[in-house]
Amino acid sequence: MKTERGNIFTLNKLSEKEIKNLEILELIRKKGDISRADISKITGVNIVSTCSYIKNYIDSKLIFEKGFDVSTGGRKPELVELNARENLIIGLRAGPALVKGVLVDLALKPIKKTEVAVRMPGPKGVEDACSALISELLKTSGAALDNVRTIGAGAADPDPFLLKGLTEKFGPRVFIGSPAACAAAGEKYLNPAVSECNFLYIFSSLGTGTFAQKEEFFEDSYSEDAKYLRPWHESLGIVAETKREVAKGVGTAIVDLVKADLGSITEETVMEAAKQNDEIALGVLHSVAANLGVRIAYLVNLFAPQAVVIGGGLEKGGELMLENIRHTVKRLASKKLAERVNIMPSVVGEEAVSMGAASLAVREIFLRA
């Protein structure tokens, strides 16, 4: 009996069958084409069950039989491959001011990406921007809407009307989740350095965390321990700290970059000023990195990850932030865990949320297959 799922991304509490679905998906995605016998051997799923999984995927038009492999004796093994071209996915990052999106195939190969400004504040404005972006992706890529299998969206405040509105307008089922979880998924499925390990993803200077363990993702609402993945109050972030420093009247390039409009200071503004060796910007990044290091050290002690990925825009701070974080973690985390953990910047970068939303949307297709 299939597990009933809603329209929120399924991040954890997976059944054994669902986990096997995802293992087989990743294997086929990474190998390109592979035989049933090899899938069985690598995953440990017996050949009868493997054939049943594959038949289900073929019936669902998710994969197709490609031809025969070279035989070492006996019957030639038949190869299967993802039906990538006929199954397209749209991934969105639905922000309050800007919507970013990407069109990918079932193998997560990007086809087209674009962004659209939100013209009207509120949920309706975000929905309209998402609709315009989807239309633009289809128009500029030449892709047919009929080939879009599903849509995934990362949004800070998941809105059921966004789900309903996009589904009613375009047809494909829409799934939604937090930007942090989407970005963590983007790293897992697109960053080879963490694809096979348990890792902690830190999203933005407020320290929002997601813990990825095998095929599952854990956020702050999952358990008593996971509550420590919640973000800090905004007053501890880069923007708030910068505004406090600028308000002291000290000369800084930040003021020039925002043309004296302190309300428009962003993390990117501060990082740009730091590249110009601005003393205030460098001090802010140093301070925030040290605070994040304390938080990450605690989370390393709690979750014992093999890696920590710094993303959500923080990766733009470069080694200035990373070295401060590493130094603090080495000083405060358990010696054994600190020596093992690899702290690295996001490799997916600005597209992490939209690519991660697409990755999770593909994942939902196979979870429900």
Summary of the structure (lengths in Angstrom):
residues: 369
radius of gyration: 22.2
end to end distance: 11.8
largest distance: 81.2
contacts: 1274
relative contact order: 0.14
helix: 50%
strand: 20%
